Amino acid sequence: MIALVLGAALAAFNLWSRGGGLLIRWADALSTAGAFLILMGLLGLVARLGAFDTMAYGFSRLWKPRYTDLVEYTEAKAEKRSRAPLGFMPFVTVGVLFLAAGLILRTQV
């Protein structure tokens, strides 16, 4: 639901800022919102795969360290992420729908 609202808000803002109305502007707005949502979803996938664990471990060491080393931290986070739902998938799915709608509109111009 959040991805859908965010995509609609991005498309609406794009239309409003460019003067809206023309079919090609609708296609551009939907395509831009779709691409942004897909990139957000892919960033979520990269985070789920653990690309930012080293940086997060470094920040966690600044305050109250709960883990003895990076390996323990990475294993604990991987276990936690394996139980969590795939939070990035709604963004990718809605982004693909917005992008497809924009491309369909683009063929009509």
OpenMM code with the backbone's topology and positions (N, CA, C; nanometers):
from openmm import Vec3, app, unit

residues = "MET ILE ALA LEU VAL LEU GLY ALA ALA LEU ALA ALA PHE ASN LEU TRP SER ARG GLY GLY GLY LEU LEU ILE ARG TRP ALA ASP ALA LEU SER THR ALA GLY ALA PHE LEU ILE LEU MET GLY LEU LEU GLY LEU VAL ALA ARG LEU GLY ALA PHE ASP THR MET ALA TYR GLY PHE SER ARG LEU TRP LYS PRO ARG TYR THR ASP LEU VAL GLU TYR THR GLU ALA LYS ALA GLU LYS ARG SER ARG ALA PRO LEU GLY PHE MET PRO PHE VAL THR VAL GLY VAL LEU PHE LEU ALA ALA GLY LEU ILE LEU ARG THR GLN VAL".split()
positions = [
    Vec3(0.0822, -0.1193, 0.0000),
    Vec3(0.0000, 0.0000, 0.0000),
    Vec3(0.0875, 0.1270, 0.0000),
    Vec3(0.1953, 0.1217, 0.0778),
    Vec3(0.2848, 0.2364, 0.0850),
    Vec3(0.3494, 0.2617, -0.0507),
    Vec3(0.3888, 0.1537, -0.1180),
    Vec3(0.4523, 0.1681, -0.2490),
    Vec3(0.3557, 0.2300, -0.3494),
    Vec3(0.2304, 0.1892, -0.3443),
    Vec3(0.1304, 0.2428, -0.4361),
    Vec3(0.1062, 0.3914, -0.4110),
    Vec3(0.0948, 0.4295, -0.2857),
    Vec3(0.0730, 0.5713, -0.2509),
    Vec3(0.1957, 0.6541, -0.2886),
    Vec3(0.3145, 0.6010, -0.2613),
    Vec3(0.4366, 0.6730, -0.2959),
    Vec3(0.4494, 0.6907, -0.4471),
    Vec3(0.4197, 0.5862, -0.5219),
    Vec3(0.4252, 0.5950, -0.6677),
    Vec3(0.3250, 0.6953, -0.7227),
    Vec3(0.2033, 0.6925, -0.6697),
    Vec3(0.1014, 0.7870, -0.7148),
    Vec3(0.1412, 0.9308, -0.6795),
    Vec3(0.1987, 0.9491, -0.5610),
    Vec3(0.2416, 1.0833, -0.5211),
    Vec3(0.3553, 1.1333, -0.6100),
    Vec3(0.4498, 1.0462, -0.6418),
    Vec3(0.5596, 1.0861, -0.7306),
    Vec3(0.5089, 1.1214, -0.8701),
    Vec3(0.4174, 1.0399, -0.9218),
    Vec3(0.3618, 1.0678, -1.0544),
    Vec3(0.2821, 1.1982, -1.0530),
    Vec3(0.2032, 1.2190, -0.9482),
    Vec3(0.1243, 1.3416, -0.9386),
    Vec3(0.2144, 1.4643, -0.9273),
    Vec3(0.3199, 1.4545, -0.8484),
    Vec3(0.4123, 1.5665, -0.8354),
    Vec3(0.4809, 1.5952, -0.9687),
    Vec3(0.5190, 1.4905, -1.0396),
    Vec3(0.5822, 1.5074, -1.1699),
    Vec3(0.4872, 1.5757, -1.2678),
    Vec3(0.3620, 1.5330, -1.2688),
    Vec3(0.2628, 1.5962, -1.3565),
    Vec3(0.2400, 1.7420, -1.3188),
    Vec3(0.2291, 1.7671, -1.1899),
    Vec3(0.2034, 1.9032, -1.1432),
    Vec3(0.3199, 1.9953, -1.1777),
    Vec3(0.4431, 1.9466, -1.1589),
    Vec3(0.5595, 2.0325, -1.1821),
    Vec3(0.5828, 2.0606, -1.3306),
    Vec3(0.5362, 1.9731, -1.4180),
    Vec3(0.5587, 1.9913, -1.5610),
    Vec3(0.4356, 2.0462, -1.6332),
    Vec3(0.3285, 2.0697, -1.5642),
    Vec3(0.2116, 2.1281, -1.6286),
    Vec3(0.1076, 2.0281, -1.6720),
    Vec3(0.1337, 1.8984, -1.6590),
    Vec3(0.0378, 1.7907, -1.6844),
    Vec3(-0.0479, 1.8067, -1.8085),
    Vec3(-0.1373, 1.7156, -1.8263),
    Vec3(-0.2341, 1.7251, -1.9327),
    Vec3(-0.2039, 1.6417, -2.0558),
    Vec3(-0.0879, 1.6556, -2.1133),
    Vec3(-0.0545, 1.5816, -2.2339),
    Vec3(-0.0268, 1.4356, -2.2020),
    Vec3(-0.0590, 1.3500, -2.2970),
    Vec3(-0.0425, 1.2062, -2.2775),
    Vec3(0.1048, 1.1686, -2.2577),
    Vec3(0.1925, 1.2377, -2.3265),
    Vec3(0.3351, 1.2061, -2.3122),
    Vec3(0.3856, 1.2429, -2.1733),
    Vec3(0.3297, 1.3457, -2.1127),
    Vec3(0.3697, 1.3823, -1.9766),
    Vec3(0.3195, 1.2791, -1.8761),
    Vec3(0.2012, 1.2224, -1.9018),
    Vec3(0.1495, 1.1142, -1.8178),
    Vec3(0.2421, 0.9934, -1.8276),
    Vec3(0.2845, 0.9616, -1.9506),
    Vec3(0.3740, 0.8475, -1.9709),
    Vec3(0.5069, 0.8698, -1.8990),
    Vec3(0.5610, 0.9896, -1.9087),
    Vec3(0.6862, 1.0212, -1.8413),
    Vec3(0.6715, 1.0142, -1.6897),
    Vec3(0.5622, 1.0670, -1.6384),
    Vec3(0.5402, 1.0671, -1.4936),
    Vec3(0.5281, 0.9254, -1.4398),
    Vec3(0.4519, 0.8397, -1.5081),
    Vec3(0.4368, 0.7020, -1.4626),
    Vec3(0.5673, 0.6242, -1.4748),
    Vec3(0.6401, 0.6472, -1.5821),
    Vec3(0.7671, 0.5767, -1.6011),
    Vec3(0.8702, 0.6192, -1.4972),
    Vec3(0.8762, 0.7467, -1.4685),
    Vec3(0.9702, 0.7970, -1.3683),
    Vec3(0.9375, 0.7404, -1.2301),
    Vec3(0.8106, 0.7420, -1.1936),
    Vec3(0.7699, 0.6868, -1.0640),
    Vec3(0.7996, 0.5375, -1.0581),
    Vec3(0.7741, 0.4662, -1.1671),
    Vec3(0.8020, 0.3228, -1.1705),
    Vec3(0.9490, 0.2920, -1.1565),
    Vec3(1.0331, 0.3658, -1.2263),
    Vec3(1.1771, 0.3443, -1.2170),
    Vec3(1.2274, 0.3739, -1.0757),
    Vec3(1.1762, 0.4793, -1.0147),
    Vec3(1.2163, 0.5137, -0.8780),
    Vec3(1.1770, 0.4036, -0.7800),
    Vec3(1.0560, 0.3504, -0.7943),
    Vec3(1.0110, 0.2447, -0.7043),
    Vec3(1.0913, 0.1164, -0.7241),
    Vec3(1.1243, 0.0842, -0.8475),
    Vec3(1.2060, -0.0344, -0.8734),
    Vec3(1.3440, -0.0184, -0.8096),
    Vec3(1.4032, 0.0995, -0.8239),
    Vec3(1.5342, 0.1234, -0.7635),
    Vec3(1.5280, 0.1179, -0.6110),
    Vec3(1.4201, 0.1675, -0.5519),
    Vec3(1.4036, 0.1569, -0.4068),
    Vec3(1.3934, 0.0109, -0.3645),
    Vec3(1.3181, -0.0674, -0.4413),
    Vec3(1.3057, -0.2092, -0.4108),
    Vec3(1.4376, -0.2826, -0.4228),
    Vec3(1.5144, -0.2498, -0.5255),
    Vec3(1.6450, -0.3132, -0.5425),
    Vec3(1.7419, -0.2731, -0.4313),
    Vec3(1.7319, -0.1502, -0.3841),
    Vec3(1.8128, -0.1084, -0.2698),
    Vec3(1.7748, -0.1890, -0.1454),
    Vec3(1.6455, -0.2154, -0.1287),
    Vec3(1.6007, -0.3004, -0.0184),
    Vec3(1.6537, -0.4422, -0.0307),
    Vec3(1.6595, -0.4942, -0.1533),
    Vec3(1.7150, -0.6273, -0.1760),
    Vec3(1.8633, -0.6316, -0.1398),
    Vec3(1.9366, -0.5302, -0.1819),
    Vec3(2.0799, -0.5243, -0.1510),
    Vec3(2.1004, -0.5175, 0.0006),
    Vec3(2.0179, -0.4405, 0.0695),
    Vec3(2.0283, -0.4320, 0.2151),
    Vec3(1.9945, -0.5663, 0.2790),
    Vec3(1.8950, -0.6359, 0.2253),
    Vec3(1.8575, -0.7671, 0.2796),
    Vec3(1.9688, -0.8695, 0.2606),
    Vec3(2.0438, -0.8566, 0.1532),
    Vec3(2.1537, -0.9496, 0.1278),
    Vec3(2.2760, -0.9203, 0.2139),
    Vec3(2.2738, -0.8094, 0.2887),
    Vec3(2.3793, -0.7817, 0.3849),
    Vec3(2.4892, -0.6891, 0.3370),
    Vec3(2.4629, -0.6121, 0.2351),
    Vec3(2.5668, -0.5252, 0.1805),
    Vec3(2.6085, -0.4139, 0.2768),
    Vec3(2.5225, -0.3771, 0.3686),
    Vec3(2.5525, -0.2669, 0.4588),
    Vec3(2.5866, -0.3140, 0.6001),
    Vec3(2.6101, -0.4433, 0.6191),
    Vec3(2.6371, -0.4962, 0.7526),
    Vec3(2.7656, -0.4420, 0.8131),
    Vec3(2.8693, -0.4290, 0.7330),
    Vec3(2.9965, -0.3817, 0.7862),
    Vec3(2.9844, -0.2385, 0.8385),
    Vec3(2.9158, -0.1548, 0.7626),
    Vec3(2.8970, -0.0170, 0.8050),
    Vec3(2.8089, -0.0110, 0.9312),
    Vec3(2.7027, -0.0902, 0.9336),
    Vec3(2.6145, -0.0911, 1.0506),
    Vec3(2.6882, -0.1431, 1.1739),
    Vec3(2.7743, -0.2421, 1.1554),
    Vec3(2.8534, -0.2928, 1.2673),
    Vec3(2.9465, -0.1840, 1.3213),
    Vec3(3.0066, -0.1091, 1.2315),
    Vec3(3.0940, -0.0004, 1.2748),
    Vec3(3.0202, 0.1029, 1.3582),
    Vec3(2.8992, 0.1382, 1.3175),
    Vec3(2.8204, 0.2333, 1.3948),
    Vec3(2.7752, 0.1730, 1.5275),
    Vec3(2.7444, 0.0435, 1.5290),
    Vec3(2.7003, -0.0189, 1.6538),
    Vec3(2.8134, -0.0233, 1.7571),
    Vec3(2.9365, -0.0253, 1.7114),
    Vec3(3.0514, -0.0270, 1.8025),
    Vec3(3.0723, 0.1087, 1.8706),
    Vec3(3.0141, 0.2142, 1.8172),
    Vec3(3.0313, 0.3465, 1.8767),
    Vec3(2.9601, 0.3593, 2.0109),
    Vec3(2.8494, 0.2902, 2.0272),
    Vec3(2.7696, 0.3049, 2.1475),
    Vec3(2.7911, 0.1869, 2.2413),
    Vec3(2.7013, 0.0921, 2.2386),
    Vec3(2.7069, -0.0194, 2.3319),
    Vec3(2.7244, -0.1486, 2.2516),
    Vec3(2.8446, -0.1995, 2.2409),
    Vec3(2.8673, -0.3190, 2.1587),
    Vec3(2.8001, -0.4430, 2.2187),
    Vec3(2.7173, -0.5104, 2.1371),
    Vec3(2.6514, -0.6336, 2.1800),
    Vec3(2.7174, -0.7565, 2.1184),
    Vec3(2.7988, -0.7348, 2.0176),
    Vec3(2.8616, -0.8462, 1.9468),
    Vec3(3.0128, -0.8350, 1.9615),
    Vec3(3.0789, -0.9502, 1.9665),
    Vec3(3.2240, -0.9489, 1.9866),
    Vec3(3.3006, -0.9128, 1.8607),
    Vec3(3.2504, -0.9569, 1.7438),
    Vec3(3.3202, -0.9260, 1.6191),
    Vec3(3.2215, -0.9178, 1.5037),
    Vec3(3.2738, -0.8841, 1.3873),
    Vec3(3.1907, -0.8645, 1.2682),
    Vec3(3.1233, -0.9937, 1.2242),
    Vec3(3.1912, -1.1059, 1.2386),
    Vec3(3.1338, -1.2341, 1.1963),
    Vec3(3.0100, -1.2671, 1.2780),
    Vec3(3.0176, -1.2490, 1.4077),
    Vec3(2.9019, -1.2747, 1.4941),
    Vec3(2.7870, -1.1806, 1.4597),
    Vec3(2.8190, -1.0550, 1.4369),
    Vec3(2.7172, -0.9565, 1.4002),
    Vec3(2.6494, -0.9942, 1.2681),
    Vec3(2.7300, -1.0314, 1.1684),
    Vec3(2.6768, -1.0658, 1.0371),
    Vec3(2.5886, -1.1897, 1.0449),
    Vec3(2.6294, -1.2900, 1.1200),
    Vec3(2.5491, -1.4111, 1.1339),
    Vec3(2.4175, -1.3829, 1.2055),
    Vec3(2.4214, -1.2999, 1.3094),
    Vec3(2.2989, -1.2657, 1.3821),
    Vec3(2.2024, -1.1887, 1.2926),
    Vec3(2.2545, -1.0952, 1.2154),
    Vec3(2.1680, -1.0171, 1.1258),
    Vec3(2.1127, -1.1038, 1.0134),
    Vec3(2.1933, -1.1960, 0.9606),
    Vec3(2.1451, -1.2854, 0.8546),
    Vec3(2.0323, -1.3736, 0.9066),
    Vec3(2.0440, -1.4217, 1.0293),
    Vec3(1.9375, -1.5026, 1.0893),
    Vec3(1.8108, -1.4205, 1.1071),
    Vec3(1.8269, -1.2984, 1.1529),
    Vec3(1.7109, -1.2106, 1.1726),
    Vec3(1.6425, -1.1795, 1.0393),
    Vec3(1.7221, -1.1527, 0.9348),
    Vec3(1.6649, -1.1213, 0.8039),
    Vec3(1.5977, -1.2417, 0.7395),
    Vec3(1.6461, -1.3618, 0.7695),
    Vec3(1.5867, -1.4806, 0.7086),
    Vec3(1.4442, -1.5043, 0.7591),
    Vec3(1.4137, -1.4572, 0.8796),
    Vec3(1.2789, -1.4723, 0.9344),
    Vec3(1.1851, -1.3591, 0.8938),
    Vec3(1.2395, -1.2507, 0.8437),
    Vec3(1.1584, -1.1333, 0.8082),
    Vec3(1.0976, -1.1508, 0.6685),
    Vec3(0.9819, -1.0900, 0.6454),
    Vec3(0.9215, -1.0983, 0.5116),
    Vec3(1.0014, -1.0169, 0.4099),
    Vec3(0.9743, -1.0424, 0.2837),
    Vec3(1.0438, -0.9713, 0.1756),
    Vec3(0.9812, -0.8331, 0.1586),
    Vec3(1.0315, -0.7366, 0.2305),
    Vec3(0.9752, -0.6020, 0.2310),
    Vec3(1.0010, -0.5225, 0.1054),
    Vec3(1.0946, -0.5664, 0.0228),
    Vec3(1.1275, -0.4927, -0.0980),
    Vec3(1.0374, -0.5310, -0.2148),
    Vec3(0.9708, -0.6442, -0.2084),
    Vec3(0.8920, -0.6930, -0.3220),
    Vec3(0.7742, -0.6032, -0.3603),
    Vec3(0.7003, -0.5441, -0.2662),
    Vec3(0.5924, -0.4541, -0.3083),
    Vec3(0.6419, -0.3360, -0.3907),
    Vec3(0.7588, -0.2833, -0.3568),
    Vec3(0.8133, -0.1705, -0.4318),
    Vec3(0.8491, -0.2116, -0.5741),
    Vec3(0.9093, -0.3274, -0.5889),
    Vec3(0.9450, -0.3756, -0.7224),
    Vec3(0.8188, -0.4045, -0.8037),
    Vec3(0.7213, -0.4693, -0.7432),
    Vec3(0.5979, -0.5051, -0.8134),
    Vec3(0.5215, -0.3813, -0.8599),
    Vec3(0.5012, -0.2878, -0.7692),
    Vec3(0.4287, -0.1655, -0.8056),
    Vec3(0.5096, -0.0837, -0.9052),
    Vec3(0.6415, -0.0825, -0.8890),
    Vec3(0.7271, -0.0109, -0.9832),
    Vec3(0.7169, -0.0679, -1.1240),
    Vec3(0.7137, -0.1994, -1.1349),
    Vec3(0.6985, -0.2627, -1.2666),
    Vec3(0.5631, -0.2268, -1.3268),
    Vec3(0.4585, -0.2233, -1.2454),
    Vec3(0.3252, -0.1865, -1.2961),
    Vec3(0.3228, -0.0416, -1.3453),
    Vec3(0.3817, 0.0480, -1.2689),
    Vec3(0.3866, 0.1888, -1.3106),
    Vec3(0.4686, 0.2044, -1.4386),
    Vec3(0.5819, 0.1364, -1.4436),
    Vec3(0.6674, 0.1444, -1.5618),
    Vec3(0.5961, 0.0868, -1.6842),
    Vec3(0.5258, -0.0235, -1.6667),
    Vec3(0.4512, -0.0827, -1.7779),
    Vec3(0.3403, 0.0102, -1.8254),
    Vec3(0.2716, 0.0734, -1.7308),
    Vec3(0.1667, 0.1686, -1.7690),
    Vec3(0.2245, 0.2861, -1.8459),
    Vec3(0.3387, 0.3349, -1.8009),
    Vec3(0.4047, 0.4459, -1.8712),
    Vec3(0.4488, 0.4066, -2.0117),
    Vec3(0.5006, 0.2852, -2.0249),
    Vec3(0.5432, 0.2390, -2.1576),
    Vec3(0.4242, 0.2156, -2.2504),
    Vec3(0.3156, 0.1665, -2.1975),
    Vec3(0.1941, 0.1493, -2.2783),
    Vec3(0.1419, 0.2841, -2.3261),
    Vec3(0.1383, 0.3816, -2.2346),
    Vec3(0.0953, 0.5152, -2.2749),
    Vec3(0.1904, 0.5753, -2.3787),
    Vec3(0.3186, 0.5460, -2.3645),
    Vec3(0.4168, 0.6008, -2.4579),
    Vec3(0.3943, 0.5481, -2.5988),
    Vec3(0.3491, 0.4224, -2.6112),
    Vec3(0.3224, 0.3688, -2.7452),
    Vec3(0.2000, 0.4321, -2.8087),
    Vec3(0.1143, 0.4945, -2.7296),
    Vec3(-0.0074, 0.5561, -2.7821),
    Vec3(0.0166, 0.6975, -2.8330),
    Vec3(0.1316, 0.7536, -2.8045),
    Vec3(0.1616, 0.8913, -2.8444),
    Vec3(0.2073, 0.8962, -2.9868),
] * unit.nanometer
topology = app.Topology()
chain = topology.addChain("A")
for resn in residues:
    res = topology.addResidue(resn, chain)
    for name in ("N", "CA", "C"):
        topology.addAtom(name, app.Element.getBySymbol(name[0]), res)
